[in-house]
Amino acid sequence: MKIRRPPDQQRDKVDVGYRLADQSIEIFEIRPVWNDPDEKMKSSVAKATYVKSNDSWKIYWKRADLKWYDYEPCRVVKTLEEFLKLIDEDKYGCFWG
């Protein structure tokens, strides 16, 4: 799996981060606000929510309306590694555009 994160010298312009909340992990892109470069904004890219009943991760992507939707090409994966590989490859341009 290639690493999506930019080189150190570019991370003040664009970076990738994550947050954990309850049973979910959310991946987001970090960029300076266009009219205030000292302020950073976070744009959600992908989310995986752990489903204990079947020991899997449900995958979501955020559309232009800023709502989360099931990722139809692959709704569920078994591991976080599979989730990260899926969003890194981004075969359908849903996560990174």
Sequence and secondary structure as in RCSB ss.txt:
>XXXX:A:sequence
MKIRRPPDQQRDKVDVGYRLADQSIEIFEIRPVWNDPDEKMKSSVAKATYVKSNDSWKIYWKRADLKWYDYEPCR
VVKTLEEFLKLIDEDKYGCFWG
>XXXX:A:secstr
    S  GGGTTT EEEEEEETTEEEEEEEEEETTEEEEEEEEEEEEEEEEGGGTEEEEEEE TTS EEE TT  
EESSHHHHHHHHHH TTSSS  
